[in-house]
Amino acid sequence: MPEQFKTNVPIPPQYEPTRKRSRWWVPIVIIGVVVLFFLVVFIMIFSSISNLFEREPVVVKTNSVLVINLNRPIAEYVGESLSSLFSQDGTIAYYDLLKAIENASTDNKIKGIYLRCSASMIGWAKRVELVEALERFKKSGKFIYAFIEVGNENDYYLALPSDKIFLAREGVVEMNGFSISALFLRGLFDKIGIEYYVQQFEDYKSAGETYSRTKFSDSARVAYKDLLLQRYELFLAGVEKYRKIKRELIVDVLNRGVYSPDSLLALGFVDSLINDNQAKDYIRGIVSGEKDKVDTSKSKVNFVDVSDYIKSEDFGANENRDKEKAIAIVYASGPIVQRIQKSPLSTDVEIDPDSFIKNLKKARDDKKVKAIIIRIDSPGGSVIASDEIWNEIEKTKKIKPVYASMSDVAASGGYYIAMACDTIIAHPATITGSIGVISIVPNFSSMMNKIGVTVDTISTNNASQDLNLFIPFSKRQKEKLEELSRPIYFRFLEKVAKSRKKTLEEVRSVAKGRVWTGEKALEKGLIDVLGGLQDAITIASKRIGVVNPTIKRYPRPMEDFEILLNLFSKKKDEAKRIQETGILNILSLFPQELKMQVLQYLQFYYLSHKEQNLVILPYLIWIN
């Protein structure tokens, strides 16, 4: 290098720049950490909620008394309800109640039953069968004591098998006989200009009378009088048997209307006038052998609620059920509806063909299930849905024996599905029959005239405006509606005739929409055997040759946590929620009798909204 280009300045070393490494994995790690965090939080919340509903097994101690509080709904099937999660007095399944009483009779830790039957919420047929179960319990030598605060003959009837009946000092028991009441809306509709055209097959199919009349028809009055008389006779016979009171005195009390505790005590209808705590003290004294002691509250006697008892760790431990041979109970409870007919007042306790058939197929496909009992508690409903269920039962009975067990009500559509079974079993107090069809079509033409609204039409054919709700019905239109309904009724009769092995005229003579008690239905050849749920299980057990079969229920009873998840996962339109809440809030102000009838009519309206022909019980039969 030439001298002139030389320099003393050091030349810095030459470095090649290092490439920056890609950090593509960083966002993935961050996302993973976030997901993991939320997953851990979710698991913790899930575990916490699960623990909240994971009740510790109830341990029944020595010297326990089973408490049966009947001031709660007793249903065939317990649907999804928050009240069942957070209330000890929530709905209890009827089968569980019967099973608890039976189990308690042989449970050495249970010394007796404390029955609280104020304002009891249970149907009449179940009520009578429950009294029979309590009577069987007493044969074990254990005691039953009953306490009533407020009630009527229905509540008092439940207390009859008790060793003693206690009545609250300031309580009231209405002893004034039985009656049926119903609402009739014709006067209201006349005022606002709504006319209901009702086509009924036949005389006794009186459901539409709610809309078209101002009082009971003669036919309805005759049918319901028979229902009342059976209940009246059962009550008289029960009081005479258990309380040893002469029939003449019982009739006199009911005629006069006796309510006061002092009068009922003096007449021998109750044994003591004490409150709930005093009744428990008395029972503690009996169990502990310290009945002469002034204060027995510290005696080591445990009161176990029936809802806890059926969940206790030893419950049913000694049953020795055959695990290879089972009987399935498939529940059919509530009105029969189509999928499209769900109303804002719909509950989980109703019969839709999809759900019912799904459960029936489960029982049919289960190889361990050797017989099926369809437990029916329904006033009827949709013809289409009833027929769909009927067809599925017909298929099933070709594979396994199928029994119908009728509860409080199995009428109209309820009878329709029962007649598909091999054998029909009804309690003597069951309300059944009502074999008939009604068509109900409202017309608003008068209302339109009243408010000054006119209707004009443009049509392609003469029949285009048939059943237009805003144009008066012509005679021809009414005849066409009858032509539509009559074949449905006669197909119903033909199915009954085939099922019961009778002629069409024989069936028609006991049909015509008339309701019968189970007792009368046996006389008329509409059922095969008298008995309750336990009798149905016994009959089915004999058929399959098993003394003590496993009982499987469909839909199966759910755990509390499952109920909670189902409630939150249900999809319900917000407007429908608001509508439902508003209606129920208003109805909560009504007396129980009126509330139940209004709910029935609203449910009836929603059923008829999509289907003019219904097979449904004539009225909500509310017997006071």
Buried (B, 14 or more C-beta within 10 A) or exposed (E): EEEEEEEEEEEEEEEEEEEEEEEEEEEEEEEEEEEEEEEEEEEEEEEEEEEEEEEEEBEBEEBBBBBBBBBBBBBBBBBBBEEBBEEEBBBBBBBBBBBBBBBBBEBEBBBBBBBBBBBBEBBBBBBBBBBBBBBBBBEBEBBBBBBBBBBBBBBBBBBBBBBBBBBBEEBBBBBBBBEBBBBBBBEEBEEEBBBBBBBBBBBBBBBBBBBBBEEBBEBBEEBBEEBBEBBBEBBBEBBBEBBEBEEEBBEEBBEEEBBEBEBBBEBEBBBBBBBBEBBBBBBBBBBBEBBEBEEBEEBEBBEBBBBBBBEBEBBBEEEEBBEEBBBBBBBBBBBBBBEEBBBBBBBBBBBBBEBBBEBBBBBBEBEBBBBBBBBBBBBBBBBBBBBBBBEBBBBBBEEBBBBBBBBBBBBBBBBBBBBBBBBBBBBBBBBBBBBBBBBBBBBBBBBBEEEEEEEEEEEEEEEEBBBBEBBEBEEEBBEBBEEBBBEBBBEBBEBBBEBBEBEBEBBBEBBBBBBBBBBBBBEBBBBBBBBBBBBBBBBBBEBBEBEEBBBBBBBEEBEBBEBBBEEEEEEEEEEBEEBBEEBEEEBEEEEEEBBBBBBBBBBBBBBBEEBBBBBBBBBBBBBE
